[in-house]
Amino acid sequence: MKQWFYLDRYDILVMIVCYPAVFLANYLILGQPYFDEWRIFVPVTLGLTVLYVFFAWIMDSWMKYMRYRFTELNQVVRRLTYCLIGYILVTALLVCLIFWVYGKLNVPGYQFDRTVFGWVLLIGLCTNIISAGISEAAYSYEKWRASVAREYELKELHMQQQLDVLKQQVNPHFLFNSLNSLIALIEEDPRQAGTFAEELSSVYRYVLRANDHNLTDLQTELDFIQSYYHLLKTRYGRGLDLVVAIDEQCGHHKLPPLTLQLLVENAVKHNEVGADRPLRIEICTDQQAQLSVRNTLQKKPARVLSNGVGLSNIMAKYRMLGQPAPVVQETNGLFVVTLPLIRGT
C-alpha cells in the first residue's frame, strides 16, 4: 500500500502548476482585502495551502490506487472515470470545508455567496481535471519509456544470443579445417607437421580468446593474421603470398574478431595454391576507412565442399551489429571482399 501514498517528482510538479488556484479561490471568497491586508493574506494563504496539499495528496493516492486496479492500456477510460469521480467528491468536500472554516473563524471579508461558491467549485474541478491530465500524461510517458527500454533490452539480448551462436560456429569450423590441413601435412612432411602443430596451438589460443568480444581492433586482428599466415606458409611454402597495406590511422578501428582469418581461409580453400602459380592475398584500406581483402581468382576445378561458415558468418555478424553489409565482388581476375571498419571509441 505504500506505493499509493508517496509523492514523486511529477506529483510535486502538478501541485506547483495548480497552486495558483489557492490565490484565486481566496480572492473570490474574500475579495480585495485578501491582497490588501497581509494579516489576512498570510494566515489564510498558509491555512488553505495546508488543506490544498493534504487533499492533493489524497487525490494523488486515489489516482495511484486506480492505476494499481486498472493497469492495462484498454482500461484507461475506466481508470480516468473513477479518478474524476473521486476528484469531484473530494473537491466538493474541500470547497465546503473552506467555506465552513472561513465562516466559523469569521475571516475578515468573508460572506457566503452561492455564486462565489459555484465559481470556487468550478475552479477546483478545472484544476483537478488539469492535474489529472498532467498526471496521466506523465504516467503514460513513463510507461512508454519503460516499454521502449524493455523492448531495446530484449532486442539487445536477442542480438547477443545470435552473435554467440555465430561465434560458436567459428571455433569448431577453424579446428576442423586446421586438423584436415595437419593430417594432409603429416602424409607429405612429418617434420613440417610438427611445426604446424606447435603454431596451431598458439593460434588456436587467440581464437578461443577472441570470441569473448563482439569487436576487436584492426591492429590486433592483423597481428593474429600474421601468425595464421605463418601457419599456412608452413604447409604451402612459396605457393602463398600475403601482402598487408594498412593505413596506420585505421589501426584502432573495429571489426568482428576472426573476420580476416575467415576470409584468408576462404581464399585458400576455394583456390589453387602452388609454387608454380602462387595464390596472392592482399589486405588493404582506402581513404573511406574500408578494409579490402582480395585474392587472385584461380578456382579449383572441382567444387570444394563447404559448410558455409566463412562469408555467411561475417555477413550475419555485421547485420547483428547494425553495420553496413560487406560487399563481395569478382572483378579483373580478383575476388574482393570490402568491409566497413567501425570507428573505435
C-alpha positions in Angstrom: 0.0 0.0 0.0 2.9 2.4 0.5 3.2 2.7 -3.3 -0.1 4.6 -3.3 0.9 7.2 -0.7 4.2 8.6 -1.9 4.7 11.8 -4.0 7.1 11.6 -7.0 8.5 14.4 -9.0 5.6 14.5 -11.3 3.1 14.8 -8.4 5.1 17.7 -7.0 5.2 19.4 -10.4 1.4 19.1 -10.7 0.9 20.6 -7.3 3.1 23.6 -8.2 1.3 24.1 -11.5 -2.1 24.1 -9.9 -1.1 26.0 -6.8 -2.2 29.5 -8.2 -5.8 28.2 -7.7 -5.3 28.8 -4.0 -4.8 32.5 -4.5 -7.7 32.8 -7.0 -10.1 30.9 -4.7 -9.2 33.2 -1.7 -9.6 36.3 -3.8 -13.1 35.2 -5.0 -14.2 34.4 -1.4 -12.6 37.3 0.5 -12.4 40.0 -2.2 -9.8 42.7 -2.5 -9.0 42.7 1.3 -7.3 39.4 0.7 -4.4 41.1 -1.2 -4.6 44.4 0.7 -4.2 43.2 4.2 -1.1 41.0 5.0 -2.7 40.0 8.3 -5.4 38.3 6.2 -3.2 37.2 3.3 -0.6 35.3 5.2 -2.6 33.1 7.6 -5.4 32.5 5.1 -2.9 31.5 2.4 -1.0 29.2 4.7 -4.2 27.6 6.0 -5.6 26.9 2.6 -2.2 25.7 1.4 -2.1 23.1 4.1 -5.6 22.0 3.1 -4.6 22.1 -0.6 -1.5 19.9 -0.1 -3.4 17.4 2.1 -6.3 17.0 -0.3 -4.0 16.9 -3.3 -2.1 14.1 -1.6 -5.4 12.2 -1.0 -6.4 12.7 -4.7 -3.0 11.6 -5.9 -3.1 8.5 -3.8 -6.6 7.7 -5.2 -5.2 8.0 -8.7 -2.3 5.7 -7.9 -4.7 3.2 -6.5 -6.8 3.3 -9.7 -3.6 2.7 -11.7 -3.0 -0.3 -9.5 -6.5 -1.6 -10.1 -6.7 -0.8 -13.8 -3.2 -1.2 -15.3 -4.0 -2.3 -18.8 -4.0 0.2 -21.8 -7.5 -0.7 -22.7 -8.6 0.3 -19.1 -7.5 3.9 -19.4 -11.1 5.2 -19.8 -12.3 3.3 -16.7 -9.3 4.4 -14.7 -9.8 8.1 -15.6 -13.6 7.9 -15.0 -13.1 6.6 -11.4 -10.3 9.1 -10.8 -12.6 12.0 -11.9 -15.5 10.8 -9.7 -13.1 10.7 -6.7 -11.8 14.1 -7.6 -15.2 15.6 -7.9 -16.2 14.2 -4.4 -13.0 15.3 -2.8 -13.2 18.8 -4.4 -16.7 19.3 -3.3 -15.8 18.3 0.2 -12.7 20.7 0.2 -14.8 23.7 -1.0 -17.5 23.0 1.6 -14.8 22.7 4.3 -13.2 26.0 3.2 -16.4 28.0 3.4 -17.4 26.3 6.7 -14.0 27.1 8.3 -13.9 30.7 7.0 -17.5 31.2 8.4 -16.5 29.7 11.8 -13.4 31.8 12.1 -15.1 35.0 10.9 -12.3 35.7 8.4 -12.4 39.4 7.5 -14.1 39.9 4.1 -15.9 36.5 4.2 -19.5 36.4 3.3 -21.2 33.3 1.9 -22.4 33.8 -1.7 -23.8 30.9 -3.8 -22.4 32.4 -7.0 -18.9 32.6 -5.5 -19.4 29.1 -4.1 -20.2 27.8 -7.6 -17.2 29.6 -9.1 -14.8 28.3 -6.5 -16.2 24.8 -7.0 -15.7 25.1 -10.8 -12.2 26.4 -10.3 -11.5 23.3 -8.1 -12.9 20.9 -10.7 -11.0 22.5 -13.6 -7.8 22.4 -11.5 -8.4 18.7 -10.8 -9.0 18.0 -14.5 -5.8 19.7 -15.4 -3.8 17.9 -12.7 -5.4 14.6 -13.8 -4.4 15.2 -17.4 -0.8 16.1 -16.5 -0.5 13.1 -14.1 -1.9 10.7 -16.7 0.3 12.1 -19.4 3.4 11.7 -17.2 2.3 8.2 -16.2 1.7 7.2 -19.8 5.1 8.7 -20.8 6.9 6.7 -18.1 5.1 3.5 -19.2 6.0 4.2 -22.8 9.6 4.9 -21.9 9.8 1.7 -19.8 8.3 -0.3 -22.7 10.8 1.1 -25.2 13.7 0.4 -22.8 12.4 -3.2 -22.2 12.0 -3.7 -26.0 15.5 -2.4 -26.6 16.9 -4.7 -23.9 15.1 -7.7 -25.4 16.4 -6.9 -28.9 20.0 -6.4 -27.5 19.7 -9.8 -25.6 18.4 -11.5 -28.8 21.2 -10.0 -30.8 23.8 -11.1 -28.3 22.4 -14.6 -28.3 22.6 -14.7 -32.1 26.2 -13.4 -32.0 27.1 -16.1 -29.5 25.7 -18.7 -31.9 27.8 -17.3 -34.7 30.9 -17.3 -32.5 30.3 -20.9 -31.6 30.3 -21.8 -35.3 33.8 -20.4 -35.8 35.6 -22.5 -33.2 34.8 -26.0 -34.5 35.0 -24.7 -38.1 38.5 -23.4 -37.5 39.6 -26.5 -35.7 38.1 -28.9 -38.3 39.9 -27.2 -41.2 43.2 -26.9 -39.3 43.1 -30.6 -38.4 42.4 -31.5 -42.0 45.5 -29.5 -43.0 47.6 -31.2 -40.3 46.5 -34.6 -41.5 47.4 -33.8 -45.1 50.8 -32.4 -43.9 51.6 -35.5 -41.9 51.5 -37.6 -45.0 53.6 -35.1 -47.0 56.2 -33.9 -44.5 56.1 -35.2 -40.9 58.7 -32.6 -39.7 56.7 -29.7 -41.0 53.6 -31.3 -39.5 55.2 -31.0 -36.0 56.0 -27.3 -36.6 52.4 -26.8 -37.9 51.0 -28.4 -34.7 53.0 -26.0 -32.5 51.9 -23.0 -34.4 48.3 -24.3 -34.5 48.3 -24.4 -30.7 49.4 -20.8 -30.4 46.9 -19.6 -33.0 44.0 -21.5 -31.5 44.5 -19.8 -28.1 43.8 -16.5 -29.8 40.7 -18.0 -31.5 39.3 -19.0 -28.1 40.0 -15.6 -26.5 38.7 -13.6 -29.5 35.2 -15.0 -29.1 34.9 -13.3 -25.7 34.3 -10.0 -27.5 31.9 -8.7 -30.2 34.6 -6.4 -31.7 38.3 -6.2 -31.8 40.6 -3.5 -33.2 42.1 -4.0 -36.6 45.7 -4.0 -35.4 45.1 -6.9 -33.1 43.4 -8.8 -35.9 46.4 -8.0 -38.2 48.9 -9.3 -35.6 46.9 -12.5 -35.5 46.6 -12.9 -39.2 50.4 -12.8 -39.5 50.6 -15.7 -37.1 47.9 -17.5 -39.0 49.7 -16.8 -42.3 52.9 -18.4 -40.8 50.7 -21.4 -40.1 49.6 -21.6 -43.7 53.1 -20.8 -45.0 54.4 -23.9 -43.2 52.1 -26.0 -45.4 52.1 -24.1 -48.7 55.5 -22.5 -48.8 56.0 -20.5 -51.9 52.5 -21.2 -53.1 51.1 -18.5 -50.9 51.8 -14.8 -50.6 50.2 -12.3 -48.2 50.6 -8.5 -48.7 49.3 -6.1 -46.0 49.0 -2.4 -46.7 47.0 -0.7 -43.9 46.8 3.0 -43.1 48.1 3.4 -39.5 45.2 5.6 -38.6 42.9 2.7 -39.2 44.7 0.5 -36.6 42.2 1.4 -33.8 39.1 0.9 -35.9 37.0 -2.1 -35.0 35.7 -5.2 -36.8 34.3 -8.6 -35.6 37.0 -10.9 -34.4 38.4 -13.6 -36.7 37.0 -11.8 -39.8 40.4 -11.7 -41.5 41.1 -15.3 -40.7 37.8 -16.4 -42.2 38.5 -14.5 -45.4 42.0 -15.7 -45.8 40.9 -19.3 -45.0 38.1 -18.9 -47.6 40.6 -17.8 -50.2 42.9 -20.8 -49.6 40.0 -23.2 -49.5 38.5 -22.3 -52.9 41.6 -21.5 -54.9 44.5 -23.5 -56.3 47.7 -22.9 -54.2 51.0 -24.0 -55.8 54.6 -22.8 -56.2 54.1 -22.6 -60.0 51.0 -20.4 -59.5 51.1 -18.7 -56.1 47.9 -17.5 -54.5 48.3 -13.8 -53.7 46.2 -12.3 -50.9 46.1 -8.6 -50.2 44.7 -6.8 -47.2 44.5 -3.0 -47.5 42.4 0.0 -46.5 41.2 3.0 -48.5 40.5 6.7 -47.7 37.0 5.9 -46.6 38.3 3.6 -43.8 37.1 0.5 -45.6 39.0 -2.7 -45.5 39.5 -4.8 -48.6 40.6 -8.4 -48.6 41.4 -9.6 -52.2 42.9 -12.7 -53.7 43.8 -13.8 -57.2 40.9 -15.8 -58.7 42.2 -19.3 -59.5 39.4 -21.5 -58.6 39.9 -25.2 -58.1 38.5 -27.3 -61.0 36.4 -29.5 -58.6 33.9 -27.9 -56.4 35.0 -27.7 -52.8 32.8 -29.0 -50.0 31.9 -26.1 -47.7 29.7 -25.8 -44.6 29.1 -22.1 -45.4 30.5 -20.7 -42.2 33.0 -18.2 -43.7 31.3 -15.3 -45.6 27.8 -16.1 -44.2 29.2 -15.8 -40.7 30.8 -12.4 -41.4 27.6 -11.1 -43.1 25.5 -12.2 -40.2 27.8 -10.5 -37.6 27.7 -7.2 -39.4 23.9 -7.4 -39.7 23.6 -8.2 -36.0 25.9 -5.3 -35.1 23.7 -2.9 -37.2 26.6 -2.2 -39.6 26.5 -1.9 -43.4 26.9 -5.3 -45.1 30.3 -6.2 -46.6 30.5 -6.1 -50.4 31.6 -9.2 -52.4 32.9 -8.8 -55.9 34.7 -10.8 -58.6 36.5 -8.3 -60.9 39.6 -8.3 -63.1 40.6 -11.8 -62.0 40.3 -10.9 -58.3 37.9 -12.0 -55.6 37.3 -8.9 -53.4 35.5 -8.5 -50.1 35.2 -4.9 -48.9 34.4 -4.5 -45.2 33.3 -1.3 -43.4 35.5 -0.6 -40.4 33.8 0.5 -37.2 35.4 3.6 -35.8 36.9 3.0 -32.3 35.5 4.8 -29.3 
